[in-house]
Amino acid sequence: MHPLLQLALVLCLVAAMAAFVSARRSGQTPRAAVALSALLPIAATIALVSFAVRLHRTFGAWPTTIGTAGWPAELVAHAELAQFGFGVLFLLAFTLLPLVTVIFAAVPRCRPLQRCTGAFALGSAGCFLALALTPAAFQYWWWD
């Protein structure tokens, strides 16, 4: 597993635990808000997994070269969509998630929103775990 992926996975799991422990002592959080906060990680996971499956089905094997030269336009678009979703998720998990978790835990009025942070962190951890479970040949292409 890629070291950055390991770090992101641990970071998300710690943030999720902190969020749910802090939110346990607070008021109610609207279910729609919790579901909405998990939307980006779920969409990124679906894009990533569907791209991996489509890539293997298109070529019958994992790519042996880096890049998308010679790929069908639809597959290149799918790759770019999956990379964009994963990139945004990765960036948010490393930059905003720790900051928001600490702020929401420190400010009593924001504690009910910790469940949203926890849902985002768990969803992000699920996406990172899905990438970690892909074959090594796909990960080699993905990270380069």
Secondary structure as GFF3:
##gff-version 3
##sequence-region A 1 144
A	DSSP	alpha_helix	3	23	.	.	.	ID=ss1
A	DSSP	alpha_helix	31	37	.	.	.	ID=ss2
A	DSSP	alpha_helix	39	59	.	.	.	ID=ss3
A	DSSP	alpha_helix	73	106	.	.	.	ID=ss4
A	DSSP	three_ten_helix	108	113	.	.	.	ID=ss5
A	DSSP	alpha_helix	114	132	.	.	.	ID=ss6
A	DSSP	alpha_helix	136	143	.	.	.	ID=ss7
###
